[in-house]
Amino acid sequence: MVLKLELPLLTLELGPPLFVLCIQRGIVPEFFEQILPLLLILWHGEIFPLTFHSLRALLGHFHLNSFLHSEHPQPLRNHLNPPSHGPEDPLEQAGISLRNVGLTYRPRRKEPFEAVRDISLDIHDRELFAIVGPTGCGKTSLLLLISGILTPTTGEIRIRGGSVAEARARTEFGFIFQDPVLLPWRTALGNVRLPLEVTGYDAARRDARCHELLAFVHLERFADAMPHELSGGMKQRVAIVRALAHNPSILLMDEPFAALDEITKRRLHLEFLDVWQREQKTAVLITHDLYEAIFLADRVAVMTPNPGRIKEVLLVDLPRPRTLEMREGDAFLRQARAVRQILEG
């Protein structure tokens, strides 16, 4: 049995074991943290796996607190028409542009907390852009801002010259998180197919698209396997291709390899790069692992401690396709030292 709860802003799909959710006037029961991996938010046609970390970020946001506590909830996203820009405005040129973006959380009955301050970035189309920084510097908040799940307190974010709301309406974003957040009552194929069902993808082509993606990450023969029958690396590969299934142009990745052992992680790095280059996506990677950032990315941004700001952006001078042997080379190690010195400086 699968239960779907349809709310004004989201749909929750729950499967066995079923739990009773008592969300009333913003009161979240303690066991909510334990069942979050079973939840997948289908938010305006987009797939957003909800982890406890991201829930805490969302609960700290003023608009969500208003939604939970108000008789007349406010939307989580800004639907106002964006300000116009001239043809020479740099906001019109990059794939993802942030100008003087800041975010301050305003939780009820607590002091405001400034998460990020004065962030200005241009991320190019089809670029793999990594962001590293110390714990609590606002990396995940920045990712949620780019996606439109959080609204900047100051500044502006543009996606290919348009608003974030317009990009969300076109289902431009795919999310990959540290926890694969696979629905335990669906097979691997069923999990990959989920965003296609939500976005109205041609029913006759859904399974073909999913089988193609699973085959590309060497999981075609596990299409009918349940999540508990898959290894950690297999689950994450399913999560990666699920994010790609509805063909978003932008991948937002919050430490997607952090929970894997080193051998599995390195193998999955190569598989992800193969998929990324094949699908030609713009990707933003949040990671604590500076070696991972350098190996995967075209450029690496280093953030300061809270409130998070961009300290420096470095170009990764390594050819593609990347190979594991590069990790032992002088060029790789030199760039790793440069990033470390900026982080520690």
Phi, psi and omega in degrees: 000135178237131181252131176244128176253118181259117180244169183304324186250348185201165173238131176255128176251120183239142177229180183294143357287138182277142178236154174268122180263120181251070177264104185222117181054040174083004180273117181252119181296155184298326183285356179301322180301323185287333184258000181302324178300344179272357185256143174223117180280128174255091194256107180050046176082008179245155180261120179229099177295128184260116174255167180296325179298313181289329176297316179299321178297317181291320180295334178282351184275137186304317185294322180290323174299322177296319180298320183283331190250350188256151173289336182234080186299144177268150179294150179283340183245153178276114182259009180288154178297133180290155176294149182280154180228149176288165184296339181267358182295129181298340177297338182277351192263320187273164176293310177233125181234131174240133179232112174054042185278131174226156179219125174238121175282138180234072180292152179295138176060024175224160178292145175302147181233118180275113184273312179224154184220128167054053179271123174233121184213149167237121178248124188280154174301138178066017175267146170256109188248123182254147177234123178239158179171168182293161178303135177083011182273358176100017182297311180294322176301320179297319178296319179292329175292315180300321183284345183087001177291324170249151180254132180300143171287323177223160175083192187212145175237133179233143176244108182051043177086347180254180181281162175296321179301321178294320179295319178296320179298331178271007183050050182282345189254139169237140186246136172229124184242173181299317175273126181300334179051050175280141177287119190291344179266002177249148174290173175303315178298317180297324177292318179292327183285340187306310180297332178290325176294319183290320186271002177075028178299145182313117185301326183290340184251357185300305185295323179298317178297316182293316178298322179298315181292317179298322179295325183292334177254022173062039180236015185300321182283355176253017184302325183265006180283146175276156182307323182291348178267000183253148174286171179301317179294321177297317180300319182290327176295322175298317180297322180295311183287334173298319179296334181269347192302315183274013173061051174290156179270345184231127174256128177248119192235117182252093179050055186289344183249004190295330185273000185265152174291163189298319181294313179296320181300314182295320178295319181289330174305313181295318180296319179297316180299322176299314180294315181299316180291325179293318185273346176057058182255154165277131184228137175241119185249124171261130181204152170268347188267103184293330177293320176297316181300315182291320183294323186270325199267162169274323176220155181232125174261135179253126181260153177275166171299167184304137356287136187294130173226162178276115181279317180195151174241125183248139173278131178272113185265065176230138181287160170247148004286147179282148177232157180297331180296332180299331183295340179262358184278162182297320182298317180295312182294326178295318179289326176298319178296320181296317179294318181298319180297324178291318179298320186270347184283000000 
